[in-house]
């Protein structure tokens, strides 16, 4: 038995991984063999492994904690997102989990990195009860060379024991599931949930803390690509806004699709793979993702035909949050390593179901910081139980569940970098036009692609603009490949007065949401909607 209270926790981790049961850095083929032998999953017709996650088919935000100690107490923004837990409670649970794993016939360790730029990367170690979770880590994080593996010294460790269930009354958790980050001990402890996404997002949360506080680097929840001339674009957006679709451009090489960082040298991908949604996935609509799901990839909660072993991406009987994890080199059109220069263009994507935001507008630095902090999109009727009409959704910095620090700190860093590198920022509405959801129609993808292309190629830099009366946004009067009437949302509505009412309603929601940001400067507050109710 390892006594974690009488030794350094990293020593305890080392003793755990020294167990003879530990299967250390197995190859992809060996992991697949162990997955099948342990009956953790099946092989599909594509060659990918398919596994299911039981009761937890998504992240469990109410079960996520950060240890409140001398390292974190005055830096973390405590609240419903970053729930505090004390060090003794963490150590007691860590003791139980390490004892539990030590009793297993085998467990698995992956050693690799978070961060493609060697100057800023974090050496990590992922210890998992499940072989398929270790394959997931192998696909999502950066895989070391043999030389790097021989000299690997992990600076942060994820310990995942899905079958270990906490007792809230004894263990200080909210349920049987827990995701606990200790920045002091450099450990992420996961239990009670089989959802593999907790492993990925916990390391992203770690990087969202370490990069700004230790290395003055801005972490970002965005996709990124690079053009033939080396111009770099970032795409921010919540689920359903088209981030993956628009960044997967055949004329531009992908840097990464979800997590990046902006240093004094430029952009780098935090990950070594992609974690794509695959609901309604088809080769016709998203060929890059479809063809990336092959041997080595992991399908999560995708229904598979018992006879043919073909994945049915249209079947959401297990969950709508079906996922595929695959290494980034499963995609042909990528940049290697996943590093590029400073961004020339930044795109904020929103799917406005109220139908009032312009399809594209150019932002000032202050407006960019305002909309970055707001992180707006819409939830649609039918996507969640109880939602009968579109709802405005705000997620600070387009990723509030993963931000240990106050959102204003990330926004300040973004504003400084926009200034320093003269990046052009655009707000692109991929949502509704001609009326709200149920009346109007979804913006044509062809129009959106044309607007994004025009923004990336600098064709909107000198175009004449008009100022939106409710949101204060600068709307281009012309854009190649897009009818001029489409660019002004009010002109697409049959009833202009109905547009005014919806615009006032959404503007008020922006203002109400922004009240929670107490530490931003007045110029950013004033960069929000002109209409104030």
LUMSE-55045 format. One record per residue (C-alpha): x, y, z. Coordinates in nm, 2 decimals, always signed. Last residue first. Example, Ala and Ser with C-alpha at 12.3 -4.5 7.8 and 13.67 -1.06 7.14 Angstrom:
<recs>
+--------+--------+--------+
|     px |     py |     pz |
+--------+--------+--------+
|  +1.37 |  -0.11 |  +0.71 |
|  +1.23 |  -0.45 |  +0.78 |
+--------+--------+--------+
</recs>
This chain:
<recs>
+--------+--------+--------+
|     px |     py |     pz |
+--------+--------+--------+
|  -3.32 |  +4.90 |  -2.28 |
|  -2.94 |  +4.94 |  -2.34 |
|  -2.93 |  +4.95 |  -2.72 |
|  -2.57 |  +5.02 |  -2.84 |
|  -2.47 |  +4.66 |  -2.79 |
|  -2.13 |  +4.61 |  -2.63 |
|  -1.82 |  +4.82 |  -2.69 |
|  -1.92 |  +5.04 |  -2.39 |
|  -1.83 |  +4.77 |  -2.15 |
|  -1.49 |  +4.73 |  -2.32 |
|  -1.42 |  +5.11 |  -2.29 |
|  -1.53 |  +5.10 |  -1.93 |
|  -1.25 |  +4.86 |  -1.83 |
|  -1.32 |  +4.51 |  -1.72 |
|  -1.31 |  +4.39 |  -1.35 |
|  -1.67 |  +4.33 |  -1.27 |
|  -1.77 |  +4.09 |  -1.54 |
|  -2.09 |  +3.95 |  -1.41 |
|  -2.29 |  +4.24 |  -1.56 |
|  -2.20 |  +4.12 |  -1.91 |
|  -2.49 |  +3.87 |  -1.91 |
|  -2.76 |  +4.13 |  -1.85 |
|  -2.61 |  +4.35 |  -2.12 |
|  -2.60 |  +4.07 |  -2.38 |
|  -2.95 |  +3.97 |  -2.29 |
|  -3.07 |  +4.33 |  -2.34 |
|  -2.92 |  +4.33 |  -2.69 |
|  -3.10 |  +4.00 |  -2.77 |
|  -3.44 |  +4.15 |  -2.67 |
|  -3.37 |  +4.48 |  -2.85 |
|  -3.28 |  +4.29 |  -3.17 |
|  -3.60 |  +4.08 |  -3.14 |
|  -3.81 |  +4.39 |  -3.11 |
|  -3.64 |  +4.57 |  -3.39 |
|  -3.68 |  +4.27 |  -3.62 |
|  -4.05 |  +4.26 |  -3.55 |
|  -4.06 |  +4.63 |  -3.65 |
|  -3.88 |  +4.55 |  -3.98 |
|  -4.15 |  +4.29 |  -4.08 |
|  -4.06 |  +4.09 |  -4.39 |
|  -3.70 |  +4.04 |  -4.25 |
|  -3.40 |  +4.02 |  -4.48 |
|  -3.34 |  +4.39 |  -4.48 |
|  -3.29 |  +4.39 |  -4.10 |
|  -3.01 |  +4.14 |  -4.14 |
|  -2.79 |  +4.36 |  -4.36 |
|  -2.54 |  +4.14 |  -4.53 |
|  -2.81 |  +3.94 |  -4.71 |
|  -2.93 |  +4.25 |  -4.90 |
|  -2.58 |  +4.28 |  -5.05 |
|  -2.60 |  +3.93 |  -5.21 |
|  -2.29 |  +3.73 |  -5.12 |
|  -2.02 |  +3.60 |  -5.36 |
|  -1.78 |  +3.89 |  -5.30 |
|  -1.88 |  +4.10 |  -5.00 |
|  -2.05 |  +4.45 |  -5.01 |
|  -2.20 |  +4.69 |  -4.76 |
|  -1.97 |  +4.55 |  -4.49 |
|  -2.14 |  +4.57 |  -4.14 |
|  -1.97 |  +4.76 |  -3.86 |
|  -2.13 |  +4.65 |  -3.53 |
|  -2.29 |  +4.90 |  -3.29 |
|  -2.53 |  +4.63 |  -3.17 |
|  -2.87 |  +4.80 |  -3.20 |
|  -2.82 |  +5.05 |  -3.49 |
|  -2.58 |  +4.84 |  -3.69 |
|  -2.31 |  +5.07 |  -3.83 |
|  -2.27 |  +5.08 |  -4.21 |
|  -1.95 |  +4.97 |  -4.39 |
|  -1.75 |  +5.06 |  -4.70 |
|  -1.50 |  +4.79 |  -4.80 |
|  -1.14 |  +4.87 |  -4.72 |
|  -1.04 |  +4.56 |  -4.51 |
|  -1.31 |  +4.34 |  -4.64 |
|  -1.11 |  +4.18 |  -4.92 |
|  -0.83 |  +4.09 |  -4.68 |
|  -0.80 |  +3.73 |  -4.80 |
|  -0.91 |  +3.59 |  -4.47 |
|  -1.21 |  +3.81 |  -4.45 |
|  -1.32 |  +3.74 |  -4.81 |
|  -1.28 |  +3.37 |  -4.74 |
|  -1.49 |  +3.39 |  -4.43 |
|  -1.76 |  +3.58 |  -4.62 |
|  -1.76 |  +3.33 |  -4.91 |
|  -1.77 |  +3.03 |  -4.67 |
|  -2.07 |  +3.19 |  -4.49 |
|  -2.25 |  +3.25 |  -4.82 |
|  -2.19 |  +2.89 |  -4.93 |
|  -2.31 |  +2.76 |  -4.59 |
|  -2.64 |  +2.93 |  -4.65 |
|  -2.76 |  +3.11 |  -4.33 |
|  -3.03 |  +2.90 |  -4.17 |
|  -3.39 |  +3.01 |  -4.26 |
|  -3.64 |  +3.25 |  -4.11 |
|  -3.96 |  +3.17 |  -3.93 |
|  -3.90 |  +2.87 |  -3.70 |
|  -3.56 |  +3.01 |  -3.58 |
|  -3.58 |  +3.39 |  -3.60 |
|  -3.65 |  +3.59 |  -3.92 |
|  -3.50 |  +3.65 |  -4.26 |
|  -3.16 |  +3.51 |  -4.15 |
|  -3.07 |  +3.25 |  -3.89 |
|  -2.74 |  +3.12 |  -3.76 |
|  -2.39 |  +3.12 |  -3.91 |
|  -2.33 |  +3.47 |  -3.77 |
|  -1.97 |  +3.57 |  -3.82 |
|  -1.80 |  +3.83 |  -3.59 |
|  -1.47 |  +3.94 |  -3.74 |
|  -1.13 |  +4.03 |  -3.60 |
|  -0.83 |  +4.16 |  -3.79 |
|  -0.50 |  +4.10 |  -3.62 |
|  -0.27 |  +4.40 |  -3.58 |
|  +0.01 |  +4.19 |  -3.42 |
|  +0.06 |  +4.40 |  -3.10 |
|  -0.29 |  +4.53 |  -3.08 |
|  -0.46 |  +4.19 |  -3.13 |
|  -0.20 |  +4.05 |  -2.88 |
|  -0.29 |  +4.30 |  -2.61 |
|  -0.66 |  +4.24 |  -2.66 |
|  -0.62 |  +3.87 |  -2.63 |
|  -0.41 |  +3.90 |  -2.31 |
|  -0.68 |  +4.13 |  -2.16 |
|  -0.95 |  +3.88 |  -2.26 |
|  -0.77 |  +3.59 |  -2.09 |
|  -0.74 |  +3.80 |  -1.76 |
|  -1.11 |  +3.91 |  -1.79 |
|  -1.22 |  +3.54 |  -1.78 |
|  -1.10 |  +3.51 |  -1.42 |
|  -0.86 |  +3.21 |  -1.39 |
|  -0.95 |  +2.84 |  -1.38 |
|  -1.11 |  +2.85 |  -1.73 |
|  -1.22 |  +2.52 |  -1.87 |
|  -1.60 |  +2.54 |  -1.82 |
|  -1.59 |  +2.90 |  -1.96 |
|  -1.49 |  +2.79 |  -2.31 |
|  -1.59 |  +3.05 |  -2.58 |
|  -1.40 |  +3.31 |  -2.39 |
|  -1.69 |  +3.33 |  -2.15 |
|  -1.98 |  +3.10 |  -2.24 |
|  -2.31 |  +3.27 |  -2.31 |
|  -2.62 |  +3.10 |  -2.44 |
|  -2.93 |  +3.28 |  -2.57 |
|  -3.23 |  +3.05 |  -2.58 |
|  -3.43 |  +2.94 |  -2.88 |
|  -3.78 |  +2.83 |  -2.79 |
|  -3.92 |  +2.50 |  -2.64 |
|  -3.62 |  +2.41 |  -2.43 |
|  -3.74 |  +2.17 |  -2.16 |
|  -3.51 |  +1.88 |  -2.25 |
|  -3.22 |  +1.99 |  -2.46 |
|  -3.17 |  +2.01 |  -2.83 |
|  -3.54 |  +2.03 |  -2.91 |
|  -3.57 |  +2.41 |  -2.93 |
|  -3.23 |  +2.55 |  -3.01 |
|  -2.95 |  +2.68 |  -2.79 |
|  -2.81 |  +3.00 |  -2.92 |
|  -2.46 |  +3.15 |  -2.94 |
|  -2.26 |  +3.41 |  -2.74 |
|  -1.91 |  +3.40 |  -2.60 |
|  -1.96 |  +3.72 |  -2.40 |
|  -1.59 |  +3.76 |  -2.30 |
|  -1.48 |  +3.72 |  -2.66 |
|  -1.76 |  +3.95 |  -2.77 |
|  -1.65 |  +4.23 |  -2.54 |
|  -1.28 |  +4.17 |  -2.62 |
|  -1.34 |  +4.19 |  -2.99 |
|  -1.56 |  +4.49 |  -2.94 |
|  -1.27 |  +4.66 |  -2.77 |
|  -1.02 |  +4.56 |  -3.04 |
|  -1.27 |  +4.69 |  -3.31 |
|  -1.49 |  +4.43 |  -3.47 |
|  -1.58 |  +4.38 |  -3.84 |
|  -1.92 |  +4.23 |  -3.91 |
|  -2.04 |  +3.92 |  -4.08 |
|  -2.38 |  +3.75 |  -4.11 |
|  -2.52 |  +4.05 |  -3.91 |
|  -2.69 |  +3.96 |  -3.58 |
|  -3.08 |  +3.96 |  -3.58 |
|  -3.19 |  +3.61 |  -3.66 |
|  -3.29 |  +3.52 |  -3.31 |
|  -3.13 |  +3.18 |  -3.36 |
|  -2.79 |  +3.34 |  -3.36 |
|  -2.53 |  +3.07 |  -3.45 |
|  -2.21 |  +3.24 |  -3.34 |
|  -1.86 |  +3.23 |  -3.48 |
|  -1.58 |  +3.46 |  -3.37 |
|  -1.32 |  +3.47 |  -3.65 |
|  -0.96 |  +3.60 |  -3.59 |
|  -0.74 |  +3.70 |  -3.88 |
|  -0.37 |  +3.76 |  -3.92 |
|  -0.27 |  +3.52 |  -3.64 |
|  +0.09 |  +3.51 |  -3.54 |
|  +0.30 |  +3.23 |  -3.69 |
|  +0.25 |  +2.86 |  -3.71 |
|  +0.30 |  +2.54 |  -3.51 |
|  +0.13 |  +2.20 |  -3.54 |
|  +0.45 |  +2.02 |  -3.64 |
|  +0.36 |  +1.95 |  -3.91 |
|  +0.08 |  +2.14 |  -4.09 |
|  -0.23 |  +1.95 |  -4.19 |
|  -0.41 |  +1.85 |  -4.50 |
|  -0.39 |  +1.47 |  -4.48 |
|  -0.59 |  +1.40 |  -4.17 |
|  -0.51 |  +1.09 |  -3.97 |
|  -0.20 |  +1.28 |  -3.88 |
|  -0.42 |  +1.47 |  -3.62 |
|  -0.46 |  +1.15 |  -3.42 |
|  -0.81 |  +1.03 |  -3.38 |
|  -1.09 |  +1.06 |  -3.12 |
|  -1.45 |  +1.02 |  -3.26 |
|  -1.75 |  +1.14 |  -3.06 |
|  -2.13 |  +1.08 |  -3.02 |
|  -2.28 |  +1.36 |  -2.80 |
|  -2.64 |  +1.30 |  -2.93 |
|  -2.65 |  +1.01 |  -2.69 |
|  -2.71 |  +0.64 |  -2.68 |
|  -3.02 |  +0.64 |  -2.91 |
|  -2.84 |  +0.89 |  -3.14 |
|  -2.84 |  +0.68 |  -3.45 |
|  -2.74 |  +0.89 |  -3.75 |
|  -2.37 |  +0.80 |  -3.72 |
|  -2.44 |  +0.43 |  -3.76 |
|  -2.10 |  +0.27 |  -3.74 |
|  -2.06 |  -0.05 |  -3.95 |
|  -1.99 |  -0.37 |  -3.75 |
|  -2.17 |  -0.56 |  -4.03 |
|  -2.37 |  -0.79 |  -3.80 |
|  -2.40 |  -0.61 |  -3.47 |
|  -2.44 |  -0.26 |  -3.64 |
|  -2.26 |  +0.00 |  -3.43 |
|  -2.42 |  +0.28 |  -3.23 |
|  -2.16 |  +0.55 |  -3.15 |
|  -2.11 |  +0.61 |  -2.78 |
|  -1.74 |  +0.69 |  -2.83 |
|  -1.54 |  +0.59 |  -3.14 |
|  -1.17 |  +0.56 |  -3.09 |
|  -0.91 |  +0.59 |  -3.37 |
|  -0.61 |  +0.36 |  -3.40 |
|  -0.74 |  +0.19 |  -3.71 |
|  -0.97 |  +0.42 |  -3.90 |
|  -1.19 |  +0.72 |  -3.84 |
|  -0.99 |  +0.99 |  -4.03 |
|  -1.19 |  +0.92 |  -4.34 |
|  -1.52 |  +1.06 |  -4.19 |
|  -1.34 |  +1.35 |  -4.03 |
|  -1.18 |  +1.47 |  -4.35 |
|  -1.49 |  +1.38 |  -4.57 |
|  -1.73 |  +1.61 |  -4.38 |
|  -2.05 |  +1.65 |  -4.58 |
|  -2.01 |  +1.37 |  -4.84 |
|  -1.83 |  +1.13 |  -4.61 |
|  -2.12 |  +1.15 |  -4.36 |
|  -2.15 |  +1.24 |  -3.99 |
|  -2.50 |  +1.27 |  -3.86 |
|  -2.37 |  +1.29 |  -3.51 |
|  -1.99 |  +1.25 |  -3.53 |
|  -1.86 |  +1.51 |  -3.29 |
|  -1.48 |  +1.54 |  -3.33 |
|  -1.21 |  +1.49 |  -3.07 |
|  -0.90 |  +1.57 |  -3.27 |
|  -0.53 |  +1.48 |  -3.22 |
|  -0.19 |  +1.59 |  -3.10 |
|  -0.31 |  +1.86 |  -2.87 |
|  -0.20 |  +2.21 |  -2.75 |
|  -0.17 |  +2.33 |  -3.10 |
|  +0.08 |  +2.62 |  -3.15 |
|  +0.04 |  +2.98 |  -3.25 |
|  +0.30 |  +3.25 |  -3.27 |
|  +0.65 |  +3.33 |  -3.12 |
|  +0.54 |  +3.55 |  -2.83 |
|  +0.29 |  +3.28 |  -2.74 |
|  -0.06 |  +3.21 |  -2.86 |
|  -0.20 |  +2.88 |  -2.75 |
|  -0.44 |  +2.63 |  -2.91 |
|  -0.72 |  +2.38 |  -2.84 |
|  -1.00 |  +2.26 |  -3.07 |
|  -0.94 |  +2.18 |  -3.43 |
|  -0.57 |  +2.19 |  -3.50 |
|  -0.31 |  +2.35 |  -3.73 |
|  -0.51 |  +2.26 |  -4.04 |
|  -0.37 |  +2.35 |  -4.38 |
|  -0.57 |  +2.59 |  -4.61 |
|  -0.72 |  +2.54 |  -4.95 |
|  -0.92 |  +2.23 |  -4.85 |
|  -1.07 |  +2.43 |  -4.56 |
|  -1.14 |  +2.24 |  -4.23 |
|  -1.17 |  +2.56 |  -4.03 |
|  -1.52 |  +2.62 |  -4.15 |
|  -1.66 |  +2.27 |  -4.07 |
|  -1.49 |  +2.25 |  -3.73 |
|  -1.61 |  +2.59 |  -3.61 |
|  -1.96 |  +2.56 |  -3.76 |
|  -2.16 |  +2.73 |  -3.48 |
|  -2.31 |  +2.41 |  -3.35 |
|  -2.10 |  +2.38 |  -3.04 |
|  -1.94 |  +2.71 |  -2.93 |
|  -1.72 |  +2.92 |  -3.15 |
|  -1.37 |  +3.05 |  -3.20 |
|  -1.19 |  +3.02 |  -3.53 |
|  -0.83 |  +3.14 |  -3.56 |
|  -0.66 |  +3.22 |  -3.89 |
|  -0.29 |  +3.22 |  -3.98 |
|  -0.13 |  +3.36 |  -4.30 |
|  +0.16 |  +3.15 |  -4.42 |
|  +0.11 |  +3.24 |  -4.79 |
|  -0.06 |  +2.91 |  -4.87 |
|  -0.30 |  +2.96 |  -4.58 |
|  -0.28 |  +2.84 |  -4.22 |
|  -0.55 |  +2.69 |  -3.99 |
|  -0.67 |  +2.72 |  -3.64 |
|  -0.95 |  +2.59 |  -3.42 |
|  -1.05 |  +2.75 |  -3.09 |
|  -1.05 |  +2.72 |  -2.71 |
|  -0.76 |  +2.94 |  -2.64 |
|  -0.45 |  +2.95 |  -2.42 |
|  -0.26 |  +3.28 |  -2.40 |
|  +0.11 |  +3.25 |  -2.30 |
|  +0.27 |  +3.45 |  -2.02 |
|  +0.48 |  +3.14 |  -1.92 |
|  +0.39 |  +3.06 |  -1.56 |
|  +0.05 |  +3.23 |  -1.49 |
|  -0.09 |  +3.24 |  -1.85 |
|  +0.03 |  +2.89 |  -1.96 |
|  -0.02 |  +2.71 |  -1.63 |
|  -0.39 |  +2.78 |  -1.57 |
|  -0.54 |  +2.73 |  -1.91 |
|  -0.29 |  +2.44 |  -1.95 |
|  -0.44 |  +2.26 |  -1.65 |
|  -0.80 |  +2.32 |  -1.79 |
|  -0.69 |  +2.17 |  -2.12 |
|  -0.55 |  +1.88 |  -1.93 |
|  -0.89 |  +1.83 |  -1.76 |
|  -1.06 |  +1.86 |  -2.10 |
|  -0.88 |  +1.57 |  -2.25 |
|  -0.92 |  +1.33 |  -1.96 |
|  -1.29 |  +1.43 |  -1.90 |
|  -1.36 |  +1.35 |  -2.27 |
|  -1.31 |  +0.98 |  -2.19 |
|  -1.65 |  +0.95 |  -2.03 |
|  -1.62 |  +0.64 |  -1.80 |
|  -1.72 |  +0.84 |  -1.49 |
|  -1.68 |  +0.74 |  -1.12 |
|  -1.32 |  +0.85 |  -1.10 |
|  -1.08 |  +1.12 |  -1.21 |
|  -0.78 |  +1.26 |  -1.03 |
|  -0.57 |  +1.53 |  -1.20 |
|  -0.23 |  +1.57 |  -1.04 |
|  +0.03 |  +1.84 |  -1.02 |
|  +0.05 |  +1.82 |  -0.64 |
|  +0.02 |  +2.19 |  -0.60 |
|  -0.20 |  +2.24 |  -0.91 |
|  -0.44 |  +1.98 |  -0.78 |
|  -0.72 |  +1.91 |  -1.02 |
|  -1.02 |  +1.70 |  -0.92 |
|  -1.27 |  +1.53 |  -1.15 |
|  -1.53 |  +1.33 |  -0.95 |
|  -1.81 |  +1.09 |  -1.00 |
|  -2.00 |  +0.91 |  -0.73 |
|  -2.18 |  +1.23 |  -0.65 |
|  -2.11 |  +1.58 |  -0.50 |
|  -1.77 |  +1.49 |  -0.36 |
|  -1.65 |  +1.52 |  +0.00 |
|  -1.53 |  +1.16 |  +0.03 |
|  -1.73 |  +1.02 |  +0.31 |
|  -2.09 |  +1.15 |  +0.24 |
|  -2.01 |  +1.17 |  -0.13 |
|  -1.91 |  +0.81 |  -0.15 |
|  -1.69 |  +0.79 |  -0.45 |
|  -1.71 |  +0.53 |  -0.73 |
|  -1.40 |  +0.35 |  -0.86 |
|  -1.50 |  +0.20 |  -1.19 |
|  -1.38 |  +0.50 |  -1.38 |
|  -1.03 |  +0.50 |  -1.23 |
|  -0.83 |  +0.78 |  -1.40 |
|  -0.50 |  +0.92 |  -1.28 |
|  -0.39 |  +1.22 |  -1.48 |
|  -0.03 |  +1.33 |  -1.41 |
|  +0.15 |  +1.66 |  -1.45 |
|  +0.52 |  +1.74 |  -1.49 |
|  +0.62 |  +1.40 |  -1.64 |
|  +0.99 |  +1.34 |  -1.70 |
|  +1.04 |  +1.18 |  -2.04 |
|  +1.40 |  +1.10 |  -2.13 |
|  +1.35 |  +0.76 |  -2.29 |
|  +1.01 |  +0.88 |  -2.42 |
|  +1.18 |  +1.18 |  -2.60 |
|  +1.43 |  +0.95 |  -2.76 |
|  +1.16 |  +0.71 |  -2.88 |
|  +0.96 |  +1.00 |  -3.02 |
|  +0.68 |  +1.12 |  -2.80 |
|  +0.30 |  +1.13 |  -2.89 |
|  +0.12 |  +1.45 |  -2.85 |
|  -0.22 |  +1.41 |  -2.68 |
|  -0.55 |  +1.31 |  -2.83 |
|  -0.47 |  +0.97 |  -3.00 |
|  -0.26 |  +0.83 |  -2.72 |
|  -0.50 |  +0.96 |  -2.46 |
|  -0.78 |  +0.77 |  -2.63 |
|  -0.57 |  +0.46 |  -2.65 |
|  -0.52 |  +0.49 |  -2.27 |
|  -0.89 |  +0.53 |  -2.23 |
|  -0.94 |  +0.22 |  -2.43 |
|  -0.71 |  +0.02 |  -2.21 |
|  -0.92 |  +0.11 |  -1.91 |
|  -0.79 |  +0.17 |  -1.55 |
|  -0.59 |  +0.47 |  -1.68 |
|  -0.26 |  +0.65 |  -1.59 |
|  -0.20 |  +0.95 |  -1.81 |
|  +0.15 |  +1.11 |  -1.79 |
|  +0.22 |  +1.46 |  -1.90 |
|  +0.52 |  +1.66 |  -2.03 |
|  +0.40 |  +2.02 |  -2.07 |
|  +0.50 |  +2.20 |  -2.39 |
|  +0.61 |  +2.57 |  -2.39 |
|  +0.95 |  +2.58 |  -2.56 |
|  +0.88 |  +2.25 |  -2.73 |
|  +0.59 |  +2.40 |  -2.93 |
|  +0.33 |  +2.12 |  -2.99 |
|  +0.17 |  +2.16 |  -2.64 |
|  +0.05 |  +1.88 |  -2.42 |
|  +0.30 |  +1.60 |  -2.41 |
|  +0.34 |  +1.23 |  -2.39 |
|  +0.36 |  +0.93 |  -2.15 |
|  +0.07 |  +0.69 |  -2.15 |
|  +0.02 |  +0.44 |  -1.87 |
|  -0.21 |  +0.14 |  -1.84 |
|  -0.37 |  -0.08 |  -1.57 |
|  -0.35 |  -0.45 |  -1.50 |
|  -0.49 |  -0.71 |  -1.27 |
|  -0.63 |  -0.44 |  -1.05 |
|  -0.54 |  -0.41 |  -0.68 |
|  -0.29 |  -0.13 |  -0.73 |
|  -0.56 |  +0.07 |  -0.91 |
|  -0.78 |  +0.06 |  -0.60 |
|  -0.49 |  +0.16 |  -0.37 |
|  -0.41 |  +0.45 |  -0.60 |
|  -0.78 |  +0.55 |  -0.60 |
|  -0.82 |  +0.53 |  -0.22 |
|  -0.50 |  +0.73 |  -0.15 |
|  -0.61 |  +1.00 |  -0.41 |
|  -0.94 |  +1.02 |  -0.23 |
|  -0.77 |  +1.09 |  +0.11 |
|  -0.53 |  +1.33 |  -0.06 |
|  -0.81 |  +1.53 |  -0.22 |
|  -1.00 |  +1.56 |  +0.10 |
|  -0.69 |  +1.66 |  +0.28 |
|  -0.61 |  +1.93 |  +0.02 |
|  -0.95 |  +2.10 |  +0.04 |
|  -1.21 |  +2.12 |  -0.24 |
|  -1.30 |  +2.43 |  -0.42 |
|  -1.56 |  +2.44 |  -0.71 |
|  -1.43 |  +2.61 |  -1.03 |
|  -1.73 |  +2.63 |  -1.25 |
|  -1.99 |  +2.70 |  -0.97 |
|  -1.75 |  +2.95 |  -0.80 |
|  -1.39 |  +3.02 |  -0.74 |
|  -1.19 |  +3.23 |  -0.99 |
|  -0.85 |  +3.07 |  -0.93 |
|  -0.54 |  +3.29 |  -0.85 |
|  -0.55 |  +3.37 |  -0.48 |
|  -0.62 |  +3.01 |  -0.36 |
|  -0.43 |  +2.82 |  -0.62 |
|  -0.08 |  +2.75 |  -0.50 |
|  -0.15 |  +2.80 |  -0.13 |
|  -0.44 |  +2.55 |  -0.14 |
|  -0.79 |  +2.52 |  -0.28 |
|  -0.79 |  +2.19 |  -0.47 |
|  -0.99 |  +2.24 |  -0.80 |
|  -1.32 |  +2.05 |  -0.84 |
|  -1.53 |  +1.90 |  -1.12 |
|  -1.84 |  +1.70 |  -1.02 |
|  -2.10 |  +1.96 |  -1.12 |
|  -1.94 |  +1.99 |  -1.46 |
|  -2.00 |  +1.62 |  -1.55 |
|  -1.87 |  +1.60 |  -1.91 |
|  -2.07 |  +1.39 |  -2.15 |
|  -2.21 |  +1.04 |  -2.20 |
|  -2.20 |  +0.94 |  -1.83 |
|  -2.44 |  +0.66 |  -1.76 |
|  -2.25 |  +0.40 |  -1.95 |
|  -1.95 |  +0.51 |  -2.15 |
|  -1.95 |  +0.31 |  -2.47 |
|  -1.66 |  +0.19 |  -2.68 |
|  -1.58 |  +0.15 |  -3.05 |
|  -1.23 |  +0.08 |  -3.18 |
|  -1.16 |  +0.20 |  -3.53 |
|  -1.08 |  -0.04 |  -3.81 |
|  -1.35 |  +0.11 |  -4.04 |
|  -1.57 |  -0.20 |  -4.01 |
|  -1.57 |  -0.16 |  -3.63 |
|  -1.35 |  -0.33 |  -3.37 |
|  -1.52 |  -0.38 |  -3.04 |
|  -1.49 |  -0.24 |  -2.69 |
|  -1.39 |  -0.30 |  -2.33 |
|  -1.41 |  -0.68 |  -2.36 |
|  -1.08 |  -0.72 |  -2.18 |
|  -0.93 |  -0.91 |  -2.47 |
|  -1.07 |  -0.66 |  -2.72 |
|  -0.93 |  -0.36 |  -2.54 |
|  -0.60 |  -0.54 |  -2.47 |
|  -0.55 |  -0.62 |  -2.84 |
|  -0.63 |  -0.26 |  -2.93 |
|  -0.37 |  -0.15 |  -2.68 |
|  -0.11 |  -0.37 |  -2.83 |
|  -0.19 |  -0.24 |  -3.18 |
|  -0.16 |  +0.12 |  -3.06 |
|  +0.17 |  +0.05 |  -2.89 |
|  +0.19 |  +0.01 |  -2.52 |
|  +0.34 |  +0.30 |  -2.32 |
|  +0.36 |  +0.12 |  -1.99 |
|  +0.13 |  -0.17 |  -1.89 |
|  +0.13 |  -0.13 |  -1.51 |
|  +0.05 |  -0.46 |  -1.33 |
|  +0.41 |  -0.50 |  -1.22 |
|  +0.37 |  -0.18 |  -1.02 |
|  +0.63 |  +0.09 |  -1.10 |
|  +0.35 |  +0.31 |  -1.22 |
|  +0.21 |  +0.33 |  -0.86 |
|  +0.55 |  +0.39 |  -0.71 |
|  +0.60 |  +0.68 |  -0.95 |
|  +0.26 |  +0.82 |  -0.86 |
|  +0.35 |  +0.80 |  -0.49 |
|  +0.68 |  +0.97 |  -0.56 |
|  +0.48 |  +1.24 |  -0.74 |
|  +0.26 |  +1.27 |  -0.43 |
|  +0.57 |  +1.34 |  -0.21 |
|  +0.57 |  +1.09 |  +0.08 |
|  +0.40 |  +1.02 |  +0.42 |
|  +0.05 |  +1.13 |  +0.32 |
|  +0.05 |  +0.92 |  +0.00 |
|  +0.09 |  +0.60 |  +0.19 |
|  +0.13 |  +0.34 |  -0.10 |
|  +0.00 |  +0.00 |  +0.00 |
+--------+--------+--------+
</recs>
